Amino acid sequence: MPPRTGLGELELLVLLALARLPEGGYGVSIRQEIRRRTGRSITPGAIYPTLDRLERKGLVRSFISDPEPIPGGRAKRHFTLRPSGLREARRAWTQYATLVRGISAFEPGSSA
Amino acid sequence: MTRPGPFSLVRLLALGIARPYRDEVVADLLEEERQTRAAGQSALSTRAQLYGQLIRSAIDSYVTSRARDEGNAFVRPLVTGLGADISAAWRQFRHRPALCAAALLTLALATGANTALFSVANAVLWQPLPFSDPGRLVFLWDVGANGSRQPLAPARGLEFRQSHSLAGLALISHRSFVITGLGPAEQWRGASVSGNFFDVLGTAAAVGRAFHERELSHDVVVLSHMLWQTRFGASESLVGQMITMNGRPRLVLGVMGREFFWPAVTADPGRVDAPMFWTMADESDVPEGATRSGDPRLDRNTGYLRAVARLAPSADLTSARAEVAAIATRLAKDHPQTDANRTATLVPAAEQFFGAVRRPMLLLVGSTLLVVLIAAANVANLLLIRLTGRAPELAVRVALGATAVRVIRQLAIEGLMLALAGAALGLIVARLSFETIVRLAPDTIGRLDQLALDLRPLALALVVSATIGMVLGIVPALAVWRRNRRLIDGSRGEISSGRTRLRDGLVVAEIALALVLVTGAMLFGESLLRLRRVDVGFDPSNLLTFDITLSGNRANVPPGPYFDELLARVRTIPGVRAAAGAVTLPIGGDDFGARLMIEGQPSPLPGAEPRIGYQIVTPGWFETLGLHVRGRDFRASDDGSHGAVLIVNETFARATWPASEAIGRRVRKGRNPNNPWMTVIGVVSDVRHAGPAKPPRPEIYEPYSQTSLSFVAVAVRTDRDPGSVTGDLRRAIAEFDPEVPVAGLATMGEHLTRAYGSLRFLSILTLVFGGLALLLAAIGVYGVVGAATAQRLREFGVRTALGATPRRLSQLVFAHGMRPVAIGLLIGCGFAFASSRAIGGLLFETAPADPRVYASAVVVLLGAGALALWTPARRAARTDAAVVLRSE
């Protein structure tokens, strides 16, 4: 029996993107990471509610950074992955992997 | 980083984003915009991406937060399933293509026509004039004893400068100059103005500079933007160069801007082309300086100056008018011989330039608004019909648990989509009709070269039709929701009487408004027909006209032999039957007048002399135009040496010597007793000199050999299409004299079309609007009765079963359909009659309350109504009782 998870697809994407950013990230860098790796363009209007939700679930942590040292620079909300977040992402991935196992279309070398 | 202003589109779109994320989202997007722009993308495309992202973020910020307790309880149900609703609406339209197309067409035609016309009217009615504080700019006119506005004589022009109410007064003389040294000689129409002209207007030049009062040299010229562009290819290096005008070099000081709108200043608008340049006048042309106003050498008799002035800060129009009139009264007392019975008035600039077209334009704007009203009623009707047809569907939805918000949203989206599509089509209609309107517009409208399509009315139309669409979606939907049980019964096809009454009421309104427009169209159409049928006194077909002006040395020798040779050369061109010249063309030309003393009749009071049209002609003029002369025509020997002669027209002869023969009588020009008496040798048939709309004026003709003129308008009668002769004509004259320009080459047909201008414009546009109104009203009748018939099929089935004949059934449908039409016509007659006063002065020989026109309009609308009822009536007549009743 695989571990259960309540992660949505977008939540998983965000967690994995944060896992790839060693220093964590903020809205723009997270979205750029997702776009660079998957080609998916996610609007900031979708990112922030998702990050909010992940924070309430205790999977990410956020803090307000100091303003950037340039004229007009702003203080950004910075997000980092908590250990529980990494765990949850791994759990979700295992759940998918368990389900996929045995479906021929997903076997390595299949043309799909 | 540039922060968006409080009312920027970014701020506005950001309002759609859920509050907790708004600032962060906007900051992120602006940062990204900056990055993409730094990467070399165009500002436009990055902005477009930004707007798109903002809209998508707004939706996402709600949709993404929906899964948990976050989010907005009201907005959430409005947003979920939006796509499904849009595709549902699309399916709805696809199922009823005819209804949907009718609504779309209605919206597109009405909003398109309205937008196009509004754009034209805007330039005339509401755009400020391109002068500083244009509201304080006035034109000063002499007012003759008969109340007509007249140009000022030089002495009077200077004397009005004494007025304390006028801060500055510039005098203008319209002139034509011959330009040499730029290739073949050309003739330009322009204005010779006093030095303070541009100071009074308060407008600077766009290139170079304008001239001012204390210029060192008077030999300067400022060009119009049009001339600069068309003749000089907008070359900036032109400024500072010399142009030879009438043999005298003048320095080009500057070029006015494109927006500098300055038509010819005339008492009778639109008969003269706008000046192409402004030269600084010299003393012989436009006098300068108030100090010289007492100079007895200044002319008090010949009025040719126009005057523009700026109201002094202390004055308003009423007080300035009073002061100007007081000065005129004093002048009349000081100079009883010349200035008695004359006064003067001030005309605001907007009225001077646009007064004549203001009312027609307002009328047309009113017409398009009526069309929009009809369209709105029509769309309302079509949506109501569709809703009635969908009552069962909606009732079922509600019964299955659809919330009110969902149902209403569905209907609102349909209305909104219809409005958006209608507005998009309307934009196309607007573009097409805008160009047509500009092409049709008479030249009196002015500023046509600066017109641009104004999209504000389209935006307004979009908002209005979207509102109609949504309200019509929502109001009945609320009713559906409240009474959903009864509406399940409604699936059997009864229609509520309230809604029928509303629909009939809309038809009544449409028919009434359509009648107003159709009546107006018929009145203008009738006027135009009558105007076109007017006999102008000569055959205007196959008649080519152009102007010849002599300048420099040519103007200094007696021009008679020169013109004789030139005309002889023109007559040898193949296809030319006759050619002759006159000082001014009938219909296309200027208006010269003379004051006359009649031998044996008491001299009229100064200033109260009847104004007589004055022509100077070469031999063969009457023959070329095809006028009949009783008595004898002019001969080359009529040079004044054996006593001066003249020919008068029939109107003059009848008015002056009603009881006796005119030939042999004598008249004298002006009040000077030294002027020679001239003997009438012939009476010529009348010509409508001032255009087809003006009755012939009393007119005298003098032979050119008896006087002197350096300018002729030539008329050439051809025996083929006059256009085919123009090439040969230009060549022949260039061979004859390469330094004389052929100006204003046009056929008499073109002059006539210009003369029909305003009425032609009005009648074509009102006909289009009338036709549109008729079409929309017919669609309305058809829609309402068609739908009602479909819903009454069961009733018709019962009636058939009880013995009603098909004929009886069609009668029923006709009676139902014609009742709102008849009521509408009755009300419409009242409206049309009430509005007829607004168009009275714009018609030609047509009474605005002509009962025959009303009757025809009523018949046309009845016909359209009957046509619209044809299909529903036939459908009713073919009702098969068995089929209908079995379906129950």
Chai-1 contact restraints between the chains, C-beta under 6 A:
chainA,res_idxA,chainB,res_idxB,connection_type,confidence,min_distance_angstrom,max_distance_angstrom,comment,restraint_id
A,G27,B,D28,contact,1.0,0.0,6.0,A-B,restraint_1
A,V28,B,D28,contact,1.0,0.0,6.0,A-B,restraint_2
A,V28,B,E31,contact,1.0,0.0,6.0,A-B,restraint_3
A,T43,B,Q53,contact,1.0,0.0,6.0,A-B,restraint_4
A,T43,B,R56,contact,1.0,0.0,6.0,A-B,restraint_5
A,T43,B,S57,contact,1.0,0.0,6.0,A-B,restraint_6
A,T43,B,D60,contact,1.0,0.0,6.0,A-B,restraint_7
A,P44,B,V25,contact,1.0,0.0,6.0,A-B,restraint_8
A,P44,B,D28,contact,1.0,0.0,6.0,A-B,restraint_9
A,P44,B,S57,contact,1.0,0.0,6.0,A-B,restraint_10
A,G45,B,I17,contact,1.0,0.0,6.0,A-B,restraint_11
A,G45,B,V25,contact,1.0,0.0,6.0,A-B,restraint_12
A,G45,B,S57,contact,1.0,0.0,6.0,A-B,restraint_13
A,G45,B,D60,contact,1.0,0.0,6.0,A-B,restraint_14
A,G45,B,S61,contact,1.0,0.0,6.0,A-B,restraint_15
A,A46,B,D60,contact,1.0,0.0,6.0,A-B,restraint_16
A,A46,B,T64,contact,1.0,0.0,6.0,A-B,restraint_17
A,Y48,B,Y21,contact,1.0,0.0,6.0,A-B,restraint_18
A,Y48,B,E24,contact,1.0,0.0,6.0,A-B,restraint_19
A,P49,B,T64,contact,1.0,0.0,6.0,A-B,restraint_20
A,P49,B,S65,contact,1.0,0.0,6.0,A-B,restraint_21
A,T50,B,T64,contact,1.0,0.0,6.0,A-B,restraint_22
A,R53,B,R68,contact,1.0,0.0,6.0,A-B,restraint_23
A,G72,B,M1,contact,1.0,0.0,6.0,A-B,restraint_24
A,R74,B,A27,contact,1.0,0.0,6.0,A-B,restraint_25
